Amino acid sequence: MGNRKKTLILTQPAPKEGTAFIKVRLDARTVVHLKSLKAFAFWKGKYPNAEVID
């Protein structure tokens, strides 16, 4: 009667037509996908070591 732990499948979100995502590394373990550089400015304020990867 135990509960099975579901495995997470994390995939990169598919961009809509005409848009592209910016991949940003916030710290050593965290990567996020952003829609604009305006959003990057927000994350750069919280994570000063944030860098654009792709």
mmCIF entry with sequence, helices, sheets and N, C-alpha, C, O atoms, coordinates in Angstrom:
data_MODEL
# 
_entry.id   MODEL 
# 
_entity.id                         1 
_entity.type                       polymer 
_entity.pdbx_number_of_molecules   1 
# 
_entity_poly.entity_id                      1 
_entity_poly.type                           'polypeptide(L)' 
_entity_poly.nstd_linkage                   no 
_entity_poly.nstd_monomer                   no 
_entity_poly.pdbx_seq_one_letter_code       MGNRKKTLILTQPAPKEGTAFIKVRLDARTVVHLKSLKAFAFWKGKYPNAEVID 
_entity_poly.pdbx_seq_one_letter_code_can   MGNRKKTLILTQPAPKEGTAFIKVRLDARTVVHLKSLKAFAFWKGKYPNAEVID 
_entity_poly.pdbx_strand_id                 A 
# 
loop_
_entity_poly_seq.entity_id 
_entity_poly_seq.num 
_entity_poly_seq.mon_id 
_entity_poly_seq.hetero 
1 1  MET n 
1 2  GLY n 
1 3  ASN n 
1 4  ARG n 
1 5  LYS n 
1 6  LYS n 
1 7  THR n 
1 8  LEU n 
1 9  ILE n 
1 10 LEU n 
1 11 THR n 
1 12 GLN n 
1 13 PRO n 
1 14 ALA n 
1 15 PRO n 
1 16 LYS n 
1 17 GLU n 
1 18 GLY n 
1 19 THR n 
1 20 ALA n 
1 21 PHE n 
1 22 ILE n 
1 23 LYS n 
1 24 VAL n 
1 25 ARG n 
1 26 LEU n 
1 27 ASP n 
1 28 ALA n 
1 29 ARG n 
1 30 THR n 
1 31 VAL n 
1 32 VAL n 
1 33 HIS n 
1 34 LEU n 
1 35 LYS n 
1 36 SER n 
1 37 LEU n 
1 38 LYS n 
1 39 ALA n 
1 40 PHE n 
1 41 ALA n 
1 42 PHE n 
1 43 TRP n 
1 44 LYS n 
1 45 GLY n 
1 46 LYS n 
1 47 TYR n 
1 48 PRO n 
1 49 ASN n 
1 50 ALA n 
1 51 GLU n 
1 52 VAL n 
1 53 ILE n 
1 54 ASP n 
# 
_struct_asym.id          A 
_struct_asym.entity_id   1 
# 
_struct_conf.conf_type_id            HELX_P 
_struct_conf.id                      HELX_P1 
_struct_conf.pdbx_PDB_helix_id       AA1 
_struct_conf.beg_label_comp_id       LEU 
_struct_conf.beg_label_asym_id       A 
_struct_conf.beg_label_seq_id        37 
_struct_conf.pdbx_beg_PDB_ins_code   ? 
_struct_conf.end_label_comp_id       LYS 
_struct_conf.end_label_asym_id       A 
_struct_conf.end_label_seq_id        46 
_struct_conf.pdbx_end_PDB_ins_code   ? 
_struct_conf.beg_auth_comp_id        LEU 
_struct_conf.beg_auth_asym_id        A 
_struct_conf.beg_auth_seq_id         37 
_struct_conf.end_auth_comp_id        LYS 
_struct_conf.end_auth_asym_id        A 
_struct_conf.end_auth_seq_id         46 
_struct_conf.pdbx_PDB_helix_class    1 
_struct_conf.details                 ? 
_struct_conf.pdbx_PDB_helix_length   10 
# 
_struct_conf_type.id          HELX_P 
_struct_conf_type.criteria    ? 
_struct_conf_type.reference   ? 
# 
_struct_sheet.id               AA1 
_struct_sheet.type             ? 
_struct_sheet.number_strands   3 
_struct_sheet.details          ? 
# 
loop_
_struct_sheet_order.sheet_id 
_struct_sheet_order.range_id_1 
_struct_sheet_order.range_id_2 
_struct_sheet_order.offset 
_struct_sheet_order.sense 
AA1 1 2 ? anti-parallel 
AA1 2 3 ? anti-parallel 
# 
loop_
_struct_sheet_range.sheet_id 
_struct_sheet_range.id 
_struct_sheet_range.beg_label_comp_id 
_struct_sheet_range.beg_label_asym_id 
_struct_sheet_range.beg_label_seq_id 
_struct_sheet_range.pdbx_beg_PDB_ins_code 
_struct_sheet_range.end_label_comp_id 
_struct_sheet_range.end_label_asym_id 
_struct_sheet_range.end_label_seq_id 
_struct_sheet_range.pdbx_end_PDB_ins_code 
_struct_sheet_range.beg_auth_comp_id 
_struct_sheet_range.beg_auth_asym_id 
_struct_sheet_range.beg_auth_seq_id 
_struct_sheet_range.end_auth_comp_id 
_struct_sheet_range.end_auth_asym_id 
_struct_sheet_range.end_auth_seq_id 
AA1 1 VAL A 31 ? LEU A 34 ? VAL A 31 LEU A 34 
AA1 2 ILE A 22 ? ARG A 25 ? ILE A 22 ARG A 25 
AA1 3 GLU A 51 ? VAL A 52 ? GLU A 51 VAL A 52 
# 
loop_
_atom_site.group_PDB 
_atom_site.id 
_atom_site.type_symbol 
_atom_site.label_atom_id 
_atom_site.label_alt_id 
_atom_site.label_comp_id 
_atom_site.label_asym_id 
_atom_site.label_entity_id 
_atom_site.label_seq_id 
_atom_site.pdbx_PDB_ins_code 
_atom_site.Cartn_x 
_atom_site.Cartn_y 
_atom_site.Cartn_z 
_atom_site.occupancy 
_atom_site.B_iso_or_equiv 
_atom_site.pdbx_formal_charge 
_atom_site.auth_seq_id 
_atom_site.auth_comp_id 
_atom_site.auth_asym_id 
_atom_site.auth_atom_id 
_atom_site.pdbx_PDB_model_num 
ATOM 1   N N  . MET A 1 1  ? 0.803  -1.183 0.000   1.00 0.00 ? 1  MET A N  1 
ATOM 2   C CA . MET A 1 1  ? 0.000  0.000  0.000   1.00 0.00 ? 1  MET A CA 1 
ATOM 3   C C  . MET A 1 1  ? 0.857  1.263  0.000   1.00 0.00 ? 1  MET A C  1 
ATOM 4   O O  . MET A 1 1  ? 0.366  2.353  0.294   1.00 0.00 ? 1  MET A O  1 
ATOM 5   N N  . GLY A 1 2  ? 2.119  1.116  -0.325  1.00 0.00 ? 2  GLY A N  1 
ATOM 6   C CA . GLY A 1 2  ? 2.992  2.272  -0.349  1.00 0.00 ? 2  GLY A CA 1 
ATOM 7   C C  . GLY A 1 2  ? 2.741  3.156  -1.563  1.00 0.00 ? 2  GLY A C  1 
ATOM 8   O O  . GLY A 1 2  ? 2.232  2.708  -2.591  1.00 0.00 ? 2  GLY A O  1 
ATOM 9   N N  . ASN A 1 3  ? 3.100  4.380  -1.419  1.00 0.00 ? 3  ASN A N  1 
ATOM 10  C CA . ASN A 1 3  ? 2.966  5.322  -2.522  1.00 0.00 ? 3  ASN A CA 1 
ATOM 11  C C  . ASN A 1 3  ? 4.248  5.316  -3.337  1.00 0.00 ? 3  ASN A C  1 
ATOM 12  O O  . ASN A 1 3  ? 5.343  5.434  -2.788  1.00 0.00 ? 3  ASN A O  1 
ATOM 13  N N  . ARG A 1 4  ? 4.110  5.179  -4.625  1.00 0.00 ? 4  ARG A N  1 
ATOM 14  C CA . ARG A 1 4  ? 5.284  5.249  -5.478  1.00 0.00 ? 4  ARG A CA 1 
ATOM 15  C C  . ARG A 1 4  ? 5.616  6.693  -5.771  1.00 0.00 ? 4  ARG A C  1 
ATOM 16  O O  . ARG A 1 4  ? 4.733  7.508  -6.038  1.00 0.00 ? 4  ARG A O  1 
ATOM 17  N N  . LYS A 1 5  ? 6.884  6.996  -5.718  1.00 0.00 ? 5  LYS A N  1 
ATOM 18  C CA . LYS A 1 5  ? 7.328  8.347  -6.010  1.00 0.00 ? 5  LYS A CA 1 
ATOM 19  C C  . LYS A 1 5  ? 7.380  8.525  -7.523  1.00 0.00 ? 5  LYS A C  1 
ATOM 20  O O  . LYS A 1 5  ? 8.029  7.744  -8.219  1.00 0.00 ? 5  LYS A O  1 
ATOM 21  N N  . LYS A 1 6  ? 6.712  9.531  -8.024  1.00 0.00 ? 6  LYS A N  1 
ATOM 22  C CA . LYS A 1 6  ? 6.705  9.788  -9.449  1.00 0.00 ? 6  LYS A CA 1 
ATOM 23  C C  . LYS A 1 6  ? 8.028  10.429 -9.850  1.00 0.00 ? 6  LYS A C  1 
ATOM 24  O O  . LYS A 1 6  ? 8.544  11.297 -9.145  1.00 0.00 ? 6  LYS A O  1 
ATOM 25  N N  . THR A 1 7  ? 8.568  10.002 -10.977 1.00 0.00 ? 7  THR A N  1 
ATOM 26  C CA . THR A 1 7  ? 9.800  10.596 -11.453 1.00 0.00 ? 7  THR A CA 1 
ATOM 27  C C  . THR A 1 7  ? 9.462  11.834 -12.269 1.00 0.00 ? 7  THR A C  1 
ATOM 28  O O  . THR A 1 7  ? 8.539  11.819 -13.083 1.00 0.00 ? 7  THR A O  1 
ATOM 29  N N  . LEU A 1 8  ? 10.209 12.895 -12.049 1.00 0.00 ? 8  LEU A N  1 
ATOM 30  C CA . LEU A 1 8  ? 10.000 14.137 -12.767 1.00 0.00 ? 8  LEU A CA 1 
ATOM 31  C C  . LEU A 1 8  ? 10.728 14.087 -14.097 1.00 0.00 ? 8  LEU A C  1 
ATOM 32  O O  . LEU A 1 8  ? 11.877 13.652 -14.168 1.00 0.00 ? 8  LEU A O  1 
ATOM 33  N N  . ILE A 1 9  ? 10.073 14.525 -15.130 1.00 0.00 ? 9  ILE A N  1 
ATOM 34  C CA . ILE A 1 9  ? 10.697 14.636 -16.435 1.00 0.00 ? 9  ILE A CA 1 
ATOM 35  C C  . ILE A 1 9  ? 10.723 16.116 -16.780 1.00 0.00 ? 9  ILE A C  1 
ATOM 36  O O  . ILE A 1 9  ? 9.693  16.705 -17.109 1.00 0.00 ? 9  ILE A O  1 
ATOM 37  N N  . LEU A 1 10 ? 11.892 16.704 -16.704 1.00 0.00 ? 10 LEU A N  1 
ATOM 38  C CA . LEU A 1 10 ? 12.038 18.132 -16.966 1.00 0.00 ? 10 LEU A CA 1 
ATOM 39  C C  . LEU A 1 10 ? 12.581 18.324 -18.376 1.00 0.00 ? 10 LEU A C  1 
ATOM 40  O O  . LEU A 1 10 ? 13.627 17.781 -18.732 1.00 0.00 ? 10 LEU A O  1 
ATOM 41  N N  . THR A 1 11 ? 11.868 19.092 -19.161 1.00 0.00 ? 11 THR A N  1 
ATOM 42  C CA . THR A 1 11 ? 12.299 19.367 -20.527 1.00 0.00 ? 11 THR A CA 1 
ATOM 43  C C  . THR A 1 11 ? 12.298 20.865 -20.760 1.00 0.00 ? 11 THR A C  1 
ATOM 44  O O  . THR A 1 11 ? 11.631 21.622 -20.056 1.00 0.00 ? 11 THR A O  1 
ATOM 45  N N  . GLN A 1 12 ? 13.047 21.269 -21.751 1.00 0.00 ? 12 GLN A N  1 
ATOM 46  C CA . GLN A 1 12 ? 13.091 22.668 -22.120 1.00 0.00 ? 12 GLN A CA 1 
ATOM 47  C C  . GLN A 1 12 ? 11.760 23.052 -22.759 1.00 0.00 ? 12 GLN A C  1 
ATOM 48  O O  . GLN A 1 12 ? 11.259 22.329 -23.621 1.00 0.00 ? 12 GLN A O  1 
ATOM 49  N N  . PRO A 1 13 ? 11.181 24.182 -22.348 1.00 0.00 ? 13 PRO A N  1 
ATOM 50  C CA . PRO A 1 13 ? 9.904  24.575 -22.933 1.00 0.00 ? 13 PRO A CA 1 
ATOM 51  C C  . PRO A 1 13 ? 10.049 24.890 -24.417 1.00 0.00 ? 13 PRO A C  1 
ATOM 52  O O  . PRO A 1 13 ? 11.056 25.457 -24.842 1.00 0.00 ? 13 PRO A O  1 
ATOM 53  N N  . ALA A 1 14 ? 9.051  24.524 -25.192 1.00 0.00 ? 14 ALA A N  1 
ATOM 54  C CA . ALA A 1 14 ? 9.083  24.788 -26.626 1.00 0.00 ? 14 ALA A CA 1 
ATOM 55  C C  . ALA A 1 14 ? 8.743  26.253 -26.873 1.00 0.00 ? 14 ALA A C  1 
ATOM 56  O O  . ALA A 1 14 ? 7.699  26.722 -26.419 1.00 0.00 ? 14 ALA A O  1 
ATOM 57  N N  . PRO A 1 15 ? 9.595  26.980 -27.576 1.00 0.00 ? 15 PRO A N  1 
ATOM 58  C CA . PRO A 1 15 ? 9.307  28.399 -27.825 1.00 0.00 ? 15 PRO A CA 1 
ATOM 59  C C  . PRO A 1 15 ? 8.176  28.555 -28.827 1.00 0.00 ? 15 PRO A C  1 
ATOM 60  O O  . PRO A 1 15 ? 8.034  27.750 -29.747 1.00 0.00 ? 15 PRO A O  1 
ATOM 61  N N  . LYS A 1 16 ? 7.376  29.590 -28.646 1.00 0.00 ? 16 LYS A N  1 
ATOM 62  C CA . LYS A 1 16 ? 6.324  29.889 -29.590 1.00 0.00 ? 16 LYS A CA 1 
ATOM 63  C C  . LYS A 1 16 ? 6.958  30.459 -30.859 1.00 0.00 ? 16 LYS A C  1 
ATOM 64  O O  . LYS A 1 16 ? 8.113  30.885 -30.855 1.00 0.00 ? 16 LYS A O  1 
ATOM 65  N N  . GLU A 1 17 ? 6.209  30.458 -31.907 1.00 0.00 ? 17 GLU A N  1 
ATOM 66  C CA . GLU A 1 17 ? 6.738  30.912 -33.180 1.00 0.00 ? 17 GLU A CA 1 
ATOM 67  C C  . GLU A 1 17 ? 7.144  32.385 -33.091 1.00 0.00 ? 17 GLU A C  1 
ATOM 68  O O  . GLU A 1 17 ? 6.365  33.221 -32.633 1.00 0.00 ? 17 GLU A O  1 
ATOM 69  N N  . GLY A 1 18 ? 8.342  32.693 -33.524 1.00 0.00 ? 18 GLY A N  1 
ATOM 70  C CA . GLY A 1 18 ? 8.831  34.064 -33.509 1.00 0.00 ? 18 GLY A CA 1 
ATOM 71  C C  . GLY A 1 18 ? 9.472  34.496 -32.206 1.00 0.00 ? 18 GLY A C  1 
ATOM 72  O O  . GLY A 1 18 ? 9.934  35.633 -32.105 1.00 0.00 ? 18 GLY A O  1 
ATOM 73  N N  . THR A 1 19 ? 9.517  33.633 -31.206 1.00 0.00 ? 19 THR A N  1 
ATOM 74  C CA . THR A 1 19 ? 10.151 33.978 -29.943 1.00 0.00 ? 19 THR A CA 1 
ATOM 75  C C  . THR A 1 19 ? 11.250 32.973 -29.630 1.00 0.00 ? 19 THR A C  1 
ATOM 76  O O  . THR A 1 19 ? 11.241 31.840 -30.112 1.00 0.00 ? 19 THR A O  1 
ATOM 77  N N  . ALA A 1 20 ? 12.178 33.409 -28.827 1.00 0.00 ? 20 ALA A N  1 
ATOM 78  C CA . ALA A 1 20 ? 13.266 32.522 -28.412 1.00 0.00 ? 20 ALA A CA 1 
ATOM 79  C C  . ALA A 1 20 ? 13.514 32.733 -26.922 1.00 0.00 ? 20 ALA A C  1 
ATOM 80  O O  . ALA A 1 20 ? 13.294 33.823 -26.394 1.00 0.00 ? 20 ALA A O  1 
ATOM 81  N N  . PHE A 1 21 ? 13.964 31.703 -26.266 1.00 0.00 ? 21 PHE A N  1 
ATOM 82  C CA . PHE A 1 21 ? 14.265 31.788 -24.850 1.00 0.00 ? 21 PHE A CA 1 
ATOM 83  C C  . PHE A 1 21 ? 15.737 32.100 -24.650 1.00 0.00 ? 21 PHE A C  1 
ATOM 84  O O  . PHE A 1 21 ? 16.580 31.751 -25.476 1.00 0.00 ? 21 PHE A O  1 
ATOM 85  N N  . ILE A 1 22 ? 16.029 32.760 -23.548 1.00 0.00 ? 22 ILE A N  1 
ATOM 86  C CA . ILE A 1 22 ? 17.401 33.043 -23.137 1.00 0.00 ? 22 ILE A CA 1 
ATOM 87  C C  . ILE A 1 22 ? 17.694 32.130 -21.962 1.00 0.00 ? 22 ILE A C  1 
ATOM 88  O O  . ILE A 1 22 ? 16.977 32.152 -20.962 1.00 0.00 ? 22 ILE A O  1 
ATOM 89  N N  . LYS A 1 23 ? 18.739 31.329 -22.076 1.00 0.00 ? 23 LYS A N  1 
ATOM 90  C CA . LYS A 1 23 ? 19.111 30.412 -20.998 1.00 0.00 ? 23 LYS A CA 1 
ATOM 91  C C  . LYS A 1 23 ? 20.087 31.134 -20.073 1.00 0.00 ? 23 LYS A C  1 
ATOM 92  O O  . LYS A 1 23 ? 21.102 31.666 -20.521 1.00 0.00 ? 23 LYS A O  1 
ATOM 93  N N  . VAL A 1 24 ? 19.768 31.149 -18.775 1.00 0.00 ? 24 VAL A N  1 
ATOM 94  C CA . VAL A 1 24 ? 20.556 31.889 -17.790 1.00 0.00 ? 24 VAL A CA 1 
ATOM 95  C C  . VAL A 1 24 ? 20.920 30.968 -16.637 1.00 0.00 ? 24 VAL A C  1 
ATOM 96  O O  . VAL A 1 24 ? 20.065 30.259 -16.106 1.00 0.00 ? 24 VAL A O  1 
ATOM 97  N N  . ARG A 1 25 ? 22.194 30.979 -16.251 1.00 0.00 ? 25 ARG A N  1 
ATOM 98  C CA . ARG A 1 25 ? 22.655 30.227 -15.081 1.00 0.00 ? 25 ARG A CA 1 
ATOM 99  C C  . ARG A 1 25 ? 22.684 31.195 -13.901 1.00 0.00 ? 25 ARG A C  1 
ATOM 100 O O  . ARG A 1 25 ? 23.443 32.165 -13.891 1.00 0.00 ? 25 ARG A O  1 
ATOM 101 N N  . LEU A 1 26 ? 21.835 30.910 -12.901 1.00 0.00 ? 26 LEU A N  1 
ATOM 102 C CA . LEU A 1 26 ? 21.760 31.768 -11.723 1.00 0.00 ? 26 LEU A CA 1 
ATOM 103 C C  . LEU A 1 26 ? 22.871 31.460 -10.730 1.00 0.00 ? 26 LEU A C  1 
ATOM 104 O O  . LEU A 1 26 ? 23.518 32.368 -10.206 1.00 0.00 ? 26 LEU A O  1 
ATOM 105 N N  . ASP A 1 27 ? 23.087 30.178 -10.477 1.00 0.00 ? 27 ASP A N  1 
ATOM 106 C CA . ASP A 1 27 ? 24.185 29.745 -9.613  1.00 0.00 ? 27 ASP A CA 1 
ATOM 107 C C  . ASP A 1 27 ? 24.692 28.414 -10.156 1.00 0.00 ? 27 ASP A C  1 
ATOM 108 O O  . ASP A 1 27 ? 24.349 28.034 -11.275 1.00 0.00 ? 27 ASP A O  1 
ATOM 109 N N  . ALA A 1 28 ? 25.487 27.717 -9.395  1.00 0.00 ? 28 ALA A N  1 
ATOM 110 C CA . ALA A 1 28 ? 26.125 26.494 -9.891  1.00 0.00 ? 28 ALA A CA 1 
ATOM 111 C C  . ALA A 1 28 ? 25.117 25.415 -10.266 1.00 0.00 ? 28 ALA A C  1 
ATOM 112 O O  . ALA A 1 28 ? 25.402 24.597 -11.141 1.00 0.00 ? 28 ALA A O  1 
ATOM 113 N N  . ARG A 1 29 ? 23.943 25.387 -9.627  1.00 0.00 ? 29 ARG A N  1 
ATOM 114 C CA . ARG A 1 29 ? 22.972 24.320 -9.873  1.00 0.00 ? 29 ARG A CA 1 
ATOM 115 C C  . ARG A 1 29 ? 21.710 24.771 -10.601 1.00 0.00 ? 29 ARG A C  1 
ATOM 116 O O  . ARG A 1 29 ? 20.942 23.924 -11.059 1.00 0.00 ? 29 ARG A O  1 
ATOM 117 N N  . THR A 1 30 ? 21.473 26.060 -10.722 1.00 0.00 ? 30 THR A N  1 
ATOM 118 C CA . THR A 1 30 ? 20.185 26.546 -11.195 1.00 0.00 ? 30 THR A CA 1 
ATOM 119 C C  . THR A 1 30 ? 20.301 27.205 -12.565 1.00 0.00 ? 30 THR A C  1 
ATOM 120 O O  . THR A 1 30 ? 21.078 28.139 -12.759 1.00 0.00 ? 30 THR A O  1 
ATOM 121 N N  . VAL A 1 31 ? 19.509 26.695 -13.513 1.00 0.00 ? 31 VAL A N  1 
ATOM 122 C CA . VAL A 1 31 ? 19.415 27.278 -14.853 1.00 0.00 ? 31 VAL A CA 1 
ATOM 123 C C  . VAL A 1 31 ? 17.954 27.584 -15.114 1.00 0.00 ? 31 VAL A C  1 
ATOM 124 O O  . VAL A 1 31 ? 17.089 26.744 -14.864 1.00 0.00 ? 31 VAL A O  1 
ATOM 125 N N  . VAL A 1 32 ? 17.664 28.792 -15.619 1.00 0.00 ? 32 VAL A N  1 
ATOM 126 C CA . VAL A 1 32 ? 16.297 29.181 -15.944 1.00 0.00 ? 32 VAL A CA 1 
ATOM 127 C C  . VAL A 1 32 ? 16.239 29.643 -17.390 1.00 0.00 ? 32 VAL A C  1 
ATOM 128 O O  . VAL A 1 32 ? 17.247 30.048 -17.969 1.00 0.00 ? 32 VAL A O  1 
ATOM 129 N N  . HIS A 1 33 ? 15.037 29.577 -17.969 1.00 0.00 ? 33 HIS A N  1 
ATOM 130 C CA . HIS A 1 33 ? 14.793 30.061 -19.320 1.00 0.00 ? 33 HIS A CA 1 
ATOM 131 C C  . HIS A 1 33 ? 13.952 31.331 -19.215 1.00 0.00 ? 33 HIS A C  1 
ATOM 132 O O  . HIS A 1 33 ? 12.891 31.330 -18.591 1.00 0.00 ? 33 HIS A O  1 
ATOM 133 N N  . LEU A 1 34 ? 14.429 32.408 -19.825 1.00 0.00 ? 34 LEU A N  1 
ATOM 134 C CA . LEU A 1 34 ? 13.737 33.685 -19.769 1.00 0.00 ? 34 LEU A CA 1 
ATOM 135 C C  . LEU A 1 34 ? 13.289 34.105 -21.159 1.00 0.00 ? 34 LEU A C  1 
ATOM 136 O O  . LEU A 1 34 ? 13.888 33.718 -22.163 1.00 0.00 ? 34 LEU A O  1 
ATOM 137 N N  . LYS A 1 35 ? 12.229 34.902 -21.206 1.00 0.00 ? 35 LYS A N  1 
ATOM 138 C CA . LYS A 1 35 ? 11.700 35.356 -22.482 1.00 0.00 ? 35 LYS A CA 1 
ATOM 139 C C  . LYS A 1 35 ? 12.346 36.656 -22.950 1.00 0.00 ? 35 LYS A C  1 
ATOM 140 O O  . LYS A 1 35 ? 12.365 36.930 -24.150 1.00 0.00 ? 35 LYS A O  1 
ATOM 141 N N  . SER A 1 36 ? 12.877 37.462 -22.033 1.00 0.00 ? 36 SER A N  1 
ATOM 142 C CA . SER A 1 36 ? 13.411 38.763 -22.437 1.00 0.00 ? 36 SER A CA 1 
ATOM 143 C C  . SER A 1 36 ? 14.590 39.152 -21.549 1.00 0.00 ? 36 SER A C  1 
ATOM 144 O O  . SER A 1 36 ? 14.815 38.569 -20.488 1.00 0.00 ? 36 SER A O  1 
ATOM 145 N N  . LEU A 1 37 ? 15.324 40.137 -22.007 1.00 0.00 ? 37 LEU A N  1 
ATOM 146 C CA . LEU A 1 37 ? 16.433 40.656 -21.210 1.00 0.00 ? 37 LEU A CA 1 
ATOM 147 C C  . LEU A 1 37 ? 15.916 41.506 -20.047 1.00 0.00 ? 37 LEU A C  1 
ATOM 148 O O  . LEU A 1 37 ? 16.638 41.732 -19.076 1.00 0.00 ? 37 LEU A O  1 
ATOM 149 N N  . LYS A 1 38 ? 14.679 41.975 -20.140 1.00 0.00 ? 38 LYS A N  1 
ATOM 150 C CA . LYS A 1 38 ? 14.078 42.701 -19.025 1.00 0.00 ? 38 LYS A CA 1 
ATOM 151 C C  . LYS A 1 38 ? 13.939 41.763 -17.827 1.00 0.00 ? 38 LYS A C  1 
ATOM 152 O O  . LYS A 1 38 ? 14.186 42.164 -16.690 1.00 0.00 ? 38 LYS A O  1 
ATOM 153 N N  . ALA A 1 39 ? 13.546 40.527 -18.081 1.00 0.00 ? 39 ALA A N  1 
ATOM 154 C CA . ALA A 1 39 ? 13.456 39.536 -17.017 1.00 0.00 ? 39 ALA A CA 1 
ATOM 155 C C  . ALA A 1 39 ? 14.848 39.214 -16.471 1.00 0.00 ? 39 ALA A C  1 
ATOM 156 O O  . ALA A 1 39 ? 15.003 38.943 -15.280 1.00 0.00 ? 39 ALA A O  1 
ATOM 157 N N  . PHE A 1 40 ? 15.861 39.246 -17.344 1.00 0.00 ? 40 PHE A N  1 
ATOM 158 C CA . PHE A 1 40 ? 17.229 38.988 -16.893 1.00 0.00 ? 40 PHE A CA 1 
ATOM 159 C C  . PHE A 1 40 ? 17.677 40.058 -15.905 1.00 0.00 ? 40 PHE A C  1 
ATOM 160 O O  . PHE A 1 40 ? 18.372 39.752 -14.936 1.00 0.00 ? 40 PHE A O  1 
ATOM 161 N N  . ALA A 1 41 ? 17.290 41.300 -16.139 1.00 0.00 ? 41 ALA A N  1 
ATOM 162 C CA . ALA A 1 41 ? 17.655 42.380 -15.218 1.00 0.00 ? 41 ALA A CA 1 
ATOM 163 C C  . ALA A 1 41 ? 17.068 42.126 -13.832 1.00 0.00 ? 41 ALA A C  1 
ATOM 164 O O  . ALA A 1 41 ? 17.718 42.407 -12.825 1.00 0.00 ? 41 ALA A O  1 
ATOM 165 N N  . PHE A 1 42 ? 15.853 41.600 -13.773 1.00 0.00 ? 42 PHE A N  1 
ATOM 166 C CA . PHE A 1 42 ? 15.227 41.248 -12.494 1.00 0.00 ? 42 PHE A CA 1 
ATOM 167 C C  . PHE A 1 42 ? 16.038 40.180 -11.768 1.00 0.00 ? 42 PHE A C  1 
ATOM 168 O O  . PHE A 1 42 ? 16.334 40.330 -10.582 1.00 0.00 ? 42 PHE A O  1 
ATOM 169 N N  . TRP A 1 43 ? 16.400 39.100 -12.468 1.00 0.00 ? 43 TRP A N  1 
ATOM 170 C CA . TRP A 1 43 ? 17.135 38.001 -11.848 1.00 0.00 ? 43 TRP A CA 1 
ATOM 171 C C  . TRP A 1 43 ? 18.565 38.417 -11.488 1.00 0.00 ? 43 TRP A C  1 
ATOM 172 O O  . TRP A 1 43 ? 19.125 37.932 -10.505 1.00 0.00 ? 43 TRP A O  1 
ATOM 173 N N  . LYS A 1 44 ? 19.147 39.302 -12.275 1.00 0.00 ? 44 LYS A N  1 
ATOM 174 C CA . LYS A 1 44 ? 20.507 39.785 -11.990 1.00 0.00 ? 44 LYS A CA 1 
ATOM 175 C C  . LYS A 1 44 ? 20.524 40.555 -10.671 1.00 0.00 ? 44 LYS A C  1 
ATOM 176 O O  . LYS A 1 44 ? 21.531 40.545 -9.964  1.00 0.00 ? 44 LYS A O  1 
ATOM 177 N N  . GLY A 1 45 ? 19.417 41.222 -10.334 1.00 0.00 ? 45 GLY A N  1 
ATOM 178 C CA . GLY A 1 45 ? 19.321 41.918 -9.057  1.00 0.00 ? 45 GLY A CA 1 
ATOM 179 C C  . GLY A 1 45 ? 19.313 40.961 -7.884  1.00 0.00 ? 45 GLY A C  1 
ATOM 180 O O  . GLY A 1 45 ? 19.867 41.269 -6.829  1.00 0.00 ? 45 GLY A O  1 
ATOM 181 N N  . LYS A 1 46 ? 18.685 39.791 -8.054  1.00 0.00 ? 46 LYS A N  1 
ATOM 182 C CA . LYS A 1 46 ? 18.628 38.797 -6.974  1.00 0.00 ? 46 LYS A CA 1 
ATOM 183 C C  . LYS A 1 46 ? 19.853 37.899 -6.938  1.00 0.00 ? 46 LYS A C  1 
ATOM 184 O O  . LYS A 1 46 ? 20.270 37.457 -5.868  1.00 0.00 ? 46 LYS A O  1 
ATOM 185 N N  . TYR A 1 47 ? 20.435 37.627 -8.113  1.00 0.00 ? 47 TYR A N  1 
ATOM 186 C CA . TYR A 1 47 ? 21.610 36.758 -8.234  1.00 0.00 ? 47 TYR A CA 1 
ATOM 187 C C  . TYR A 1 47 ? 22.695 37.527 -8.990  1.00 0.00 ? 47 TYR A C  1 
ATOM 188 O O  . TYR A 1 47 ? 22.719 37.490 -10.220 1.00 0.00 ? 47 TYR A O  1 
ATOM 189 N N  . PRO A 1 48 ? 23.589 38.220 -8.291  1.00 0.00 ? 48 PRO A N  1 
ATOM 190 C CA . PRO A 1 48 ? 24.607 39.042 -8.962  1.00 0.00 ? 48 PRO A CA 1 
ATOM 191 C C  . PRO A 1 48 ? 25.553 38.238 -9.862  1.00 0.00 ? 48 PRO A C  1 
ATOM 192 O O  . PRO A 1 48 ? 26.142 38.801 -10.785 1.00 0.00 ? 48 PRO A O  1 
ATOM 193 N N  . ASN A 1 49 ? 25.705 36.942 -9.613  1.00 0.00 ? 49 ASN A N  1 
ATOM 194 C CA . ASN A 1 49 ? 26.609 36.128 -10.431 1.00 0.00 ? 49 ASN A CA 1 
ATOM 195 C C  . ASN A 1 49 ? 25.906 35.490 -11.624 1.00 0.00 ? 49 ASN A C  1 
ATOM 196 O O  . ASN A 1 49 ? 26.486 34.630 -12.287 1.00 0.00 ? 49 ASN A O  1 
ATOM 197 N N  . ALA A 1 50 ? 24.669 35.893 -11.912 1.00 0.00 ? 50 ALA A N  1 
ATOM 198 C CA . ALA A 1 50 ? 23.919 35.317 -13.026 1.00 0.00 ? 50 ALA A CA 1 
ATOM 199 C C  . ALA A 1 50 ? 24.616 35.616 -14.349 1.00 0.00 ? 50 ALA A C  1 
ATOM 200 O O  . ALA A 1 50 ? 25.168 36.698 -14.547 1.00 0.00 ? 50 ALA A O  1 
ATOM 201 N N  . GLU A 1 51 ? 24.579 34.629 -15.257 1.00 0.00 ? 51 GLU A N  1 
ATOM 202 C CA . GLU A 1 51 ? 25.221 34.821 -16.560 1.00 0.00 ? 51 GLU A CA 1 
ATOM 203 C C  . GLU A 1 51 ? 24.377 34.161 -17.648 1.00 0.00 ? 51 GLU A C  1 
ATOM 204 O O  . GLU A 1 51 ? 23.739 33.132 -17.427 1.00 0.00 ? 51 GLU A O  1 
ATOM 205 N N  . VAL A 1 52 ? 24.392 34.777 -18.820 1.00 0.00 ? 52 VAL A N  1 
ATOM 206 C CA . VAL A 1 52 ? 23.660 34.231 -19.964 1.00 0.00 ? 52 VAL A CA 1 
ATOM 207 C C  . VAL A 1 52 ? 24.480 33.112 -20.563 1.00 0.00 ? 52 VAL A C  1 
ATOM 208 O O  . VAL A 1 52 ? 25.662 33.291 -20.854 1.00 0.00 ? 52 VAL A O  1 
ATOM 209 N N  . ILE A 1 53 ? 23.859 31.947 -20.751 1.00 0.00 ? 53 ILE A N  1 
ATOM 210 C CA . ILE A 1 53 ? 24.542 30.788 -21.320 1.00 0.00 ? 53 ILE A CA 1 
ATOM 211 C C  . ILE A 1 53 ? 24.304 30.701 -22.811 1.00 0.00 ? 53 ILE A C  1 
ATOM 212 O O  . ILE A 1 53 ? 25.238 30.512 -23.590 1.00 0.00 ? 53 ILE A O  1 
ATOM 213 N N  . ASP A 1 54 ? 23.047 30.839 -23.208 1.00 0.00 ? 54 ASP A N  1 
ATOM 214 C CA . ASP A 1 54 ? 22.696 30.654 -24.617 1.00 0.00 ? 54 ASP A CA 1 
ATOM 215 C C  . ASP A 1 54 ? 21.739 31.706 -25.077 1.00 0.00 ? 54 ASP A C  1 
ATOM 216 O O  . ASP A 1 54 ? 21.334 31.705 -26.240 1.00 0.00 ? 54 ASP A O  1 
# 
